[in-house]
């Protein structure tokens, strides 16, 4: 919950309602609200990340395509680079994951999680 509040900005009503719907196990409503948040707050990186997770639960490859599209739109987003790298790691595409991990780590040097996942991806490739 704490990390969620760090991501949310003022005016992200649809996103906040989406997280509430998701906590209540109403995935369809959460997905609808995250899409709404994308329209209302373009670009809404938190809504993209949460929507990608819903998509991932359905289909990892669909999630991967969605994240690639979003990273191409917003290449300077460390959370999107991180999410894409995690998708690539789950698919054992370590070389691509390393590239995106490096980018996420560079974009947000203060985030220790990004650096740790980058180290793990490097270790898997070896």
ZANUDO-400218 format. One record per residue (C-alpha): residue number from 0; residue in one letter; x, y, z. Coordinates in steps of 0.25 Angstrom, whole numbers, plus 2048, in hexadecimal, padded with zeros to 3 digits. Layout:
# residues N
<node num="NUM" residu="A" c1="X" c2="Y" c3="Z"/>
...
***
This chain:
# residues 126
<node num="0" residu="X" c1="800" c2="800" c3="800"/>
<node num="1" residu="X" c1="80B" c2="80A" c3="803"/>
<node num="2" residu="X" c1="812" c2="808" c3="7F6"/>
<node num="3" residu="X" c1="804" c2="80A" c3="7EF"/>
<node num="4" residu="X" c1="803" c2="818" c3="7F6"/>
<node num="5" residu="X" c1="811" c2="81C" c3="7F1"/>
<node num="6" residu="X" c1="80C" c2="819" c3="7E3"/>
<node num="7" residu="X" c1="7FF" c2="820" c3="7E3"/>
<node num="8" residu="X" c1="7FE" c2="82F" c3="7E0"/>
<node num="9" residu="X" c1="7F2" c2="839" c3="7E2"/>
<node num="10" residu="X" c1="7E7" c2="837" c3="7D8"/>
<node num="11" residu="X" c1="7E9" c2="828" c3="7D6"/>
<node num="12" residu="X" c1="7DB" c2="824" c3="7DB"/>
<node num="13" residu="X" c1="7D9" c2="819" c3="7D1"/>
<node num="14" residu="X" c1="7E6" c2="813" c3="7D4"/>
<node num="15" residu="X" c1="7E3" c2="814" c3="7E3"/>
<node num="16" residu="X" c1="7D5" c2="80D" c3="7E1"/>
<node num="17" residu="X" c1="7DD" c2="803" c3="7D8"/>
<node num="18" residu="X" c1="7E6" c2="7FF" c3="7E3"/>
<node num="19" residu="X" c1="7DA" c2="7FE" c3="7ED"/>
<node num="20" residu="X" c1="7D2" c2="7F5" c3="7E3"/>
<node num="21" residu="X" c1="7DF" c2="7EC" c3="7E1"/>
<node num="22" residu="X" c1="7E0" c2="7EB" c3="7F1"/>
<node num="23" residu="X" c1="7D1" c2="7E6" c3="7F0"/>
<node num="24" residu="X" c1="7D5" c2="7DC" c3="7E6"/>
<node num="25" residu="X" c1="7CD" c2="7E3" c3="7DB"/>
<node num="26" residu="X" c1="7D7" c2="7E2" c3="7D0"/>
<node num="27" residu="X" c1="7CE" c2="7E6" c3="7C5"/>
<node num="28" residu="X" c1="7CA" c2="7F3" c3="7CB"/>
<node num="29" residu="X" c1="7D8" c2="7F5" c3="7CF"/>
<node num="30" residu="X" c1="7DD" c2="7F4" c3="7C1"/>
<node num="31" residu="X" c1="7D1" c2="7FD" c3="7BC"/>
<node num="32" residu="X" c1="7D6" c2="807" c3="7C6"/>
<node num="33" residu="X" c1="7E4" c2="806" c3="7C2"/>
<node num="34" residu="X" c1="7E1" c2="809" c3="7B4"/>
<node num="35" residu="X" c1="7D8" c2="815" c3="7B8"/>
<node num="36" residu="X" c1="7E4" c2="81A" c3="7C0"/>
<node num="37" residu="X" c1="7ED" c2="819" c3="7B3"/>
<node num="38" residu="X" c1="7E3" c2="822" c3="7AC"/>
<node num="39" residu="X" c1="7E1" c2="82C" c3="7B7"/>
<node num="40" residu="X" c1="7F0" c2="82D" c3="7BB"/>
<node num="41" residu="X" c1="7F8" c2="82A" c3="7AF"/>
<node num="42" residu="X" c1="802" c2="825" c3="7B2"/>
<node num="43" residu="X" c1="7FF" c2="81E" c3="7BF"/>
<node num="44" residu="X" c1="80B" c2="815" c3="7C1"/>
<node num="45" residu="X" c1="805" c2="80F" c3="7CE"/>
<node num="46" residu="X" c1="7F8" c2="80B" c3="7C6"/>
<node num="47" residu="X" c1="801" c2="805" c3="7BB"/>
<node num="48" residu="X" c1="809" c2="7FD" c3="7C5"/>
<node num="49" residu="X" c1="7FC" c2="7F8" c3="7CD"/>
<node num="50" residu="X" c1="7F5" c2="7F5" c3="7BF"/>
<node num="51" residu="X" c1="801" c2="7ED" c3="7BA"/>
<node num="52" residu="X" c1="800" c2="7E5" c3="7C7"/>
<node num="53" residu="X" c1="7F2" c2="7E1" c3="7C4"/>
<node num="54" residu="X" c1="7F5" c2="7DE" c3="7B5"/>
<node num="55" residu="X" c1="801" c2="7D6" c3="7BA"/>
<node num="56" residu="X" c1="7F8" c2="7CD" c3="7C2"/>
<node num="57" residu="X" c1="7F0" c2="7CA" c3="7B6"/>
<node num="58" residu="X" c1="7FB" c2="7C9" c3="7AC"/>
<node num="59" residu="X" c1="80A" c2="7CC" c3="7AD"/>
<node num="60" residu="X" c1="80D" c2="7CE" c3="79F"/>
<node num="61" residu="X" c1="801" c2="7D8" c3="79E"/>
<node num="62" residu="X" c1="807" c2="7DF" c3="7AA"/>
<node num="63" residu="X" c1="815" c2="7E0" c3="7A3"/>
<node num="64" residu="X" c1="80F" c2="7E6" c3="797"/>
<node num="65" residu="X" c1="807" c2="7F0" c3="79F"/>
<node num="66" residu="X" c1="813" c2="7F4" c3="7A7"/>
<node num="67" residu="X" c1="81C" c2="7F5" c3="79B"/>
<node num="68" residu="X" c1="812" c2="7FF" c3="795"/>
<node num="69" residu="X" c1="812" c2="807" c3="7A1"/>
<node num="70" residu="X" c1="821" c2="807" c3="7A3"/>
<node num="71" residu="X" c1="822" c2="80C" c3="794"/>
<node num="72" residu="X" c1="818" c2="818" c3="798"/>
<node num="73" residu="X" c1="81F" c2="81B" c3="7A5"/>
<node num="74" residu="X" c1="82D" c2="816" c3="7A4"/>
<node num="75" residu="X" c1="832" c2="81F" c3="7B0"/>
<node num="76" residu="X" c1="829" c2="817" c3="7BA"/>
<node num="77" residu="X" c1="831" c2="80F" c3="7C4"/>
<node num="78" residu="X" c1="824" c2="807" c3="7C9"/>
<node num="79" residu="X" c1="820" c2="803" c3="7BA"/>
<node num="80" residu="X" c1="82F" c2="7FF" c3="7B7"/>
<node num="81" residu="X" c1="82E" c2="7F7" c3="7C4"/>
<node num="82" residu="X" c1="821" c2="7F0" c3="7C1"/>
<node num="83" residu="X" c1="825" c2="7ED" c3="7B3"/>
<node num="84" residu="X" c1="832" c2="7E7" c3="7B8"/>
<node num="85" residu="X" c1="82B" c2="7DE" c3="7C2"/>
<node num="86" residu="X" c1="822" c2="7D9" c3="7B7"/>
<node num="87" residu="X" c1="82E" c2="7D5" c3="7AF"/>
<node num="88" residu="X" c1="834" c2="7CE" c3="7BB"/>
<node num="89" residu="X" c1="828" c2="7C6" c3="7BD"/>
<node num="90" residu="X" c1="829" c2="7C2" c3="7AE"/>
<node num="91" residu="X" c1="838" c2="7BF" c3="7B0"/>
<node num="92" residu="X" c1="83C" c2="7CA" c3="7A6"/>
<node num="93" residu="X" c1="848" c2="7CE" c3="7AF"/>
<node num="94" residu="X" c1="84F" c2="7D7" c3="7A4"/>
<node num="95" residu="X" c1="843" c2="7E0" c3="7A2"/>
<node num="96" residu="X" c1="840" c2="7E0" c3="7B1"/>
<node num="97" residu="X" c1="84F" c2="7E5" c3="7B4"/>
<node num="98" residu="X" c1="84D" c2="7F0" c3="7AA"/>
<node num="99" residu="X" c1="840" c2="7F5" c3="7B0"/>
<node num="100" residu="X" c1="845" c2="7F3" c3="7BE"/>
<node num="101" residu="X" c1="852" c2="7FB" c3="7BB"/>
<node num="102" residu="X" c1="849" c2="806" c3="7B6"/>
<node num="103" residu="X" c1="83F" c2="806" c3="7C2"/>
<node num="104" residu="X" c1="84B" c2="806" c3="7CB"/>
<node num="105" residu="X" c1="851" c2="812" c3="7C4"/>
<node num="106" residu="X" c1="844" c2="81A" c3="7C4"/>
<node num="107" residu="X" c1="842" c2="818" c3="7D3"/>
<node num="108" residu="X" c1="84F" c2="816" c3="7DA"/>
<node num="109" residu="X" c1="849" c2="817" c3="7E8"/>
<node num="110" residu="X" c1="840" c2="80A" c3="7E6"/>
<node num="111" residu="X" c1="847" c2="7FF" c3="7EC"/>
<node num="112" residu="X" c1="83D" c2="7F5" c3="7E6"/>
<node num="113" residu="X" c1="841" c2="7F8" c3="7D8"/>
<node num="114" residu="X" c1="84F" c2="7F6" c3="7DB"/>
<node num="115" residu="X" c1="84D" c2="7E9" c3="7E2"/>
<node num="116" residu="X" c1="844" c2="7E3" c3="7D6"/>
<node num="117" residu="X" c1="84F" c2="7E8" c3="7CC"/>
<node num="118" residu="X" c1="85A" c2="7E0" c3="7D4"/>
<node num="119" residu="X" c1="851" c2="7D4" c3="7D4"/>
<node num="120" residu="X" c1="84E" c2="7D5" c3="7C5"/>
<node num="121" residu="X" c1="85D" c2="7D6" c3="7C3"/>
<node num="122" residu="X" c1="860" c2="7CA" c3="7CC"/>
<node num="123" residu="X" c1="855" c2="7C2" c3="7C4"/>
<node num="124" residu="X" c1="85C" c2="7C5" c3="7B7"/>
<node num="125" residu="X" c1="869" c2="7C0" c3="7BC"/>
***
